[in-house]
Amino acid sequence: MQPVRKIALKVEVSRILKLLADQIYQSPLALLRENTQNAFDAIRMREARPDEFAPSIEVTVSDDLITVTDNGIGMTAEEIETHFWHAGRSSKNTDAARAAGVVGTFGIGALANFGVADELSVESESAATGERTLSSARRADLSTDTESISVTPINPIGHPGTIVRAHLADDSRVTVPEARQYLGDFVEFVGVPVLFNGENISGSGHREALPSERHAWVEHRPAISIPGILQGDLEVIGMGSGELRIVLDNIKAAVGIGRPGSIVLLQDRNAIRTLRSGFGLATIGAPSTYRWGGVVDLPFFSPTAGREALDASSSQLLQQVLSALDNLVSPIAAQHPESFANDCFLRWIAATRQFELCGPLEVTPRPAGQPQPIESVVNHAGLRYYDGRDASVIQAYASEDEPLVVLSRRAPRRDCEQGYLAAKGVQEVDDRPRVTEELPLASQSYAHSALATRITRILEEDYFLGVEIRFGVISGGLPLLVDDTQAPPLIHLDPNSTSVAPLLALYRDDFGAFGPFVKDFVRSSIFQRISELVPSSTRQGAEAFLRHLRSNREWFEYELEDKADLEEILEELRAGRLTLAEATKQVADTARSVVEVSPAGTEPLSSVVGAIEGEPEDAAPEPFAPRPAIDRRNEETNALILTSDTPAALNGYACFLALSDRVQRQRGDFFLQPHTTEVVWGGRKVVFVFQHHSGRFGLYYDILCPGLVSESAGGGPGITSTILTKDRTFIPIPLEIAEAFLPEAGERKRLEVRGDILYLSDQDNPT
């Protein structure tokens, strides 16, 4: 028997550093951002001292060398060794540093350099001790077994600060225009001069994010407070179109840390650039009534290590701030008649049921036909209102003595009109649809029975709702009528309507198409009328479904909590307690997953979806309301992209992208429930926000593309058009950016993606 022999684990540190850095930083330019941020932090920390100096940062970029110079606090030889070269250690995790307004806290700046640099040097003179030190290392020499980093005392020159020089590897060169654009996005609002190859690219004020259009009104509210979070001076700006804008200056965090912040928001922009002390963190989308976008600079923001998003705590605080601003701004806007042309403002009133604010809202009573403020119309004796379009009803009920208000067809305006009138005691015209003639069971054909059975089964299996289906003639030309006063709910279908008659014909003439068309009829027509009855739209149902989605998430987060930082991972490797593959996986698990698309993975949209039955005009009065996905789970496809040669082939989309396998496994069940869809893009990033129809939680899915998605930022709400197949979920790509996702012949596009649950209220967010 051979004796047992033990060996030590060998680690090629230079390769490990490059691999780990690549997993954390999605851009090879990350070293430019990290070194500039360290320079910025060093200046902030020196400003906290009694020193008198003119702060500045100089960045020089050539083909193979990036140099970042600052006149900040500098480092001693000991600090260079214990903080700069020690992965996972940071000198900025102190109350004093946070009060000074520093941005970085992760302690992995040097690591970012070795993602693309093959040699790095740092020369620094300490403002505290006056000593000057030169230190350098080559990636190829780095080792856990030998001392491969030089630290050399040199003569001080009397100018504190730091110079970091990164020599780029041959396969990691950057272009000067690309580097300028990249860094400019992070330092645009920094109050310290940042010179890029001699050009100042910083110093913009937050208010410069506002376009220069002339406003209709401005209201100031000094020293407003969002309890427990912040306080500041509020300025609300109203445009003649009704659009709102917000400026919140001199922000102080409730916990009293960091420098004053600022918020500048524009309506319907969606993309929010988050900053801390003026330094850029991440551009994200966050749900809000007004779909705010703009700049949010708050001292308590913390990004993820790769800067692709805010951490969970910061995201929750941002969501609370946006909700609080909605509630602060809206009552101010209600004092100005221009605001009542703003659908988002009306939607806020409807959601909060503050209909008493709607007095200036103009309506047109019949038969007079002249617009008047609703607060003056309600004083007319005999006034009634009608939520319909039947001309005969309007003619019968409208008179000079007893005028009639016909409610708007647009959801938020209609809700506000009805809420105000009802609160004032105005009666509604009782013209509810009725079943005028029921079709006896003995007179029903096999097609009637098959349609009723199929709809019942779909509602039970897909929507967890038991119903009873009957047929009959419905007044007002409606295709269906729901009676939820009984259990189970009763649904009447009009067999002669333009929506139901074709389904009965399909049963007789093309049974193969019958099933998919019935599913689409349930999705597009029936769900709109039963959404409040579906169990998952109740609080109990939504919480049960959310618990189901968390089942994988809780396991995943347990694994994350058990991970060591980068320093500890290297120690585990050295001690032989982790293999190289295990260490790599621990970091990769925190990074984005990848979807690679090529022409071979592209299929026609029609091969999966086929025909979609058109929706009747009255089926979905609110186009962006929650909808079920297009259910084709009987179809199997290996495609990653579905396309159509017809522009706007399906609800305005002609390109659909499959979720990554990882997100499909962990979050795919989310799309089984009806949801809304919002998309926002800017630079290389596209962010999807899907909101569950209960309104209690959602799912975000962000995509980092290999190149620019579009020349300009954009986005907004869209008609939910998610497609479910047997093993995949496809999400719609807006026409404006579809080209960025479609690979050319022989091309493979590498898309880095991330998705997770988004909590929309504190009560649903687990502690």
Phi, psi and omega in degrees: 000128181288141178293149178287130180242133178250144179231162179270150175287131177255135182232126172275093189301321182299320179288322178297315180300316180295319181295313181293320179296320178298325182288329184271318185255116186284347182239138176295346179275005183302327180297327178297314179294314185295316181291324177292321178295319177298321177296317178299315179297321180296322178292317178301319181289327177287326178298335179284349177270171179281013182292147171252119181199161178258101187296144176198155176231131178242126180242126179238126182234128170234189184299322187234007183218132174240124180238130177237120183240135176223164174245045180277206189287338179073179182223148170277171177300320180295320180292323176299317182288316188273343182240308185293314184267001182256100183300131179093352178256142179216139177277000188256007177270054179229159178298321181296318180294317179295321179295330179287342178097028179290161183253315186275144177217357188280330179075032180232027180298315179298324179299322180300324181297319185282002169292328182228346183264143175259351177210140184220135174228149177226125178242124188216142175239124186281131175288340183277317186247343182082354181283148181240138187223143173242128181224145181207162178202151174250137182302321183293337182268348185298135183203152174272353183260334183235157178277103190247003180247124180272141176226113189233124173292139176227168184292131177291153179246002177083013179232098180300154178144185186221143173237121177248125178243124180242116176271125187276141175294157183302328183267012184227031181290152177234156176266150182297313178300321179296317180294320180296314180298316182298309183290325181302325179296334182268330188249005184308320185257011178289135182278358178260136177302126175242110183263120178255111185048040176092349182259130178285118182246014180239185172096002178291146175274152181301325182294341179293349175288346180276133171296167188265011181303146181287138183265163178267329181201159178220136176235137179247137175226098181287151171053046173282158184228137166253101192309132176079356183237301185198170169217154182184181181263121186261137172231122179251128184242128179247133178266164179298334179282351185100347180298144181247150174223152184230137167232123177238108185251169177053042183286131173240131179290147182298329181275356172074032179251155171073185182268162179302144181252186181204148178228129174230116186233141175240147183284147174063030177255332174069308184283126180245123175272115181265141182222163172222121184056030179091347182269133185293140177249286182209152173260123188225169170247138180223129182296140174200159182303319185266004182052053184297145171216160180144224186234129176232112183245104184231141187288346182259007178289140173226130179272171167287168186300325181271000178066017180276350180196172170277157175289170188300317181296317180294321179298320179292319178295320178298318179298320178294321179296315181297318179296318179295321178295322175306315184285335177280320187282321189298314178298329176292315180298329182296343180278359184233124186299334180300331185294337184283359170268002184261110182298325180294321176298315178295325179294323177296316179301315181295320182292323181267353179059035176266060186293343180296343179281352190273011182307318181285353181298127184272137174231167181239096180291142175265146004267004186301313174081015178250128180299137179216151172301138185296334180292336176272331181292324185292347179281353182280127180295143177080007181293138172224169177229159186224126179257067181196185182228007183290113184300325181293325178292316180300317181294323184287326188258343184267127176210168179297324181282326181231081183293162183232130173263118176269117185295150178299154177276343181277131192306304186294322180293317179299315181299320180291317178300312182295318181298318180293313181297316180297320180296332179271006176082012177286133184273147177270143173296126181276090180230043183293143178299147180222156172276111184275337181204115181272140180275117182297151180301324182294339182264001182273144180271177174300327180296318177300313182296318181295318180295315180298317181295316183295317180296317179301316182293319179298315181294325179288315187281321186263333185239002176057035183232121174273135181221168171243132183252130173227167180240147178180169178278130184247134180294157178078006179072019180285144179281336181207160180217131183251130175246106183261015179276351179240166179235124357288164178302148181254128177245120174264135175246136176270110185294345181262359182288160182290349178265323186270321183304317179298328179293319178296323179291323179298323179301321182280323192256333184209076187297331180298327180271351186299310184300306179301322181292324178294318177302317180293326178295318177297316182295313190271331186248312186284317185302323181302333184261349182239007187304323181286346180268342181294129187307323184288350177274348173279163181300315182297318180293319180296319180293323178296317180292321179296321176299322178297317180293328182285347187303315175285323186297320181296321177297317182296316181291329176298319177296320181295319181296334183274356184282149172269165174282181187298322179298315182293327178297316179297321178297320179296322177296314182297322182281352179082012181271351176228142170276165178301318180296320181293319179296316179298319182294324180299321178282320182298330180296335180271352185265183179288152166272171190233138170241121177254121182246144179215167178305329181293337180264018182250133179227158178295142177302322184294337181291339181252315189272319186068216182271145175243126181294134178296150180268138175297155186303325184267009185283324184222079182296336177249103188296334183261014178291161178302139178222152171290160174289162173283114191269109174230045182289354172275354180260142179241134181212148174260003183292151172254341177225134173248132182226163176224143176286345180271116178303141179054044185295327184225106179053033179092006181241149175228006181219132181227134184247135178285143171297155175296156180302322183294312180292325177300318180294314189273330188232002185301329181297337179305321188281358173287343181258149176301145185203164172260167183225128170230143180228137176222144181219157177185137182064237180260002190249142172234129182240125175258138172235113177255127182248128178299146188292349173285342182077008186262340179200171181207192179219129174255150181217109181249145186237129173255116184270159181290337179223183179301135178283320182203158178293335181223156179288157179187189177130184181154189180287153177221166176289126180300122184220031177300140180243126177257128170243188187301314185237002185225158172236127180251132178250149187279137176258121180304148182303325185298334185237008184301326183300329182291343183256348185268115182285144173283171178301129179079000183262146172238121178263130181256111181255124177264128189229157176210141178214146179197168179290140179244119182271126186259357176206150183301323187291341179259001183265115184292143178267000000 
